[in-house]
Amino acid sequence: MNRGQDGDPAEILQIVADNEYEGVIYVDDGGIVRFISQSYADFLNINREAIIGRYINDVVPQSMLVEVMKSGKPQFGDVWNINGQHVLVHRFPIFKDGKVVGCLGKSLFKDELSLAREFIRRVKWLEDELAFYRDELDKERRAKYDLDQIIGKSDVMVKLKEKVARVAKTNSTVLITGESGTGKELLAHAIHNASPRRYRPFVRINCTSIPEDLLESELFGYEEGSFTGAKKGGKVGKFEQAQGGTILLDEIGDMNRTMQAKLLRVLQEKEIERIGGVKPIPVDVRVIASTNRNLEEMIRTNLFRQDLYYRLNVVLLFSPPLRNRKEDIPLLTKHLINQLNESLGTGTKGVTPETLQLFLKYDWPGNVRELKNLLEQAINLSDAGYLAPADFPILLKRLSVKKDFSAGLKNFAGAMDEAEREILAAALARSGGNKKEAARLLNIHRSVLYRKLKKHGLLKG
């Protein structure tokens, strides 16, 4: 190295130490100041030459360098008040041959302190955000609904809630069936929240929404490097996430037979194996499955495994369609309006009696979900306190179409009756009133002919 060209190392160190943003001070093992940067001396408003060789606390009484040196432990990020200003200070004991021989102090001031404060603020913000997302993730893994949120006082719903309460006390696998929109997921949440597992995770996976080739990794996870694109460190599957709690396999009827076989093994062995894994992982998870499909029919068509069906169908719950419990519609309507008001920030008070009558005439093929959607549409578009029939134009149209269709069916039935009477009368006329011959002409049994003649008032004598 050409020192003449590059400068003396000691001189370079002096230049580096004497920057205007940072103060540096060094004391030996006796607490005597051996070095102080010019910028630090200026900040302390002390003559630099006057402090060198003096005991640090005689010059700067509040200094902590001696204490840090005695403890042998560094201090980072201490905020120190000097001459009415806040300074960020780091203190480092200096070791040689295993013994403390001095202590170095570094203070950040001027613009650097602002940056340090901003850094601290950002770290705090990130910590708060991380805590928020952890809390949100924890909420996602908690069941949201309980028995009180299963709305209905009809006999079928009272019995269903009683059954849910009993089932919740056990660890048995549950199969929930019912049409779309009837609240099958709500029942699963309520089972978990009423069970001894309620303080453990509740994990839901929709077997329809996840591509078949990804479902195995979602359920069971994978090890690092098990396939191209696998995350570093691998991935924990839903069964492991639900450890000690409950897993809801929603729309189980859409799971392919390969995955059905793997799920059957999990239910039998109480253990899973990650993709690329070499050892099984025990799992303590209660399984709840739900479907809107007819699994027994799927078994007959070889689309669903019979052995898996029997494993799932330990306890069977049926979520009834809304058309079979119309007496619950007033309660449900009130409950859903309260829910929607809270989420939308609206103040709808309810529906008019005429609207309620409209609801009771409709069969609700989309069930509770359809009722909620129509109420939400109406609340968004209406300023009225109570929703009138006019606020539900889609429902009015559907009921009108149904009425016209029913009327058409009645007209058709009347026309068929009229045609049948004319045919019978013509056969009697052609046979000269001989009923045996009339039955032969019509190719029907005499008993059938007599019944139809009586129906149309053509039977005489």
PyMOL commands that set and color helices and strands:
alter all, ss='L'
color gray80, all
select helices_A, chain A and resi 3-6+9-17+38-44+48-51+56-59+65-71+111-140+147-149+155-168+184-193+212-220+238-241+252-254+257-269+295-300+306-312+322-324+326-344+353-361+367-381+389-391+393-430+435-442+446-455
alter helices_A, ss='H'
color red, helices_A
select strands_A, chain A and resi 22-28+33-36+75-82+85-96+99-108+174-177+202-206+221-222+235-236+246-250+271-272+281-282+286-291+315-318+350-351+386-387
alter strands_A, ss='S'
color yellow, strands_A
deselect
rebuild
show_as cartoon
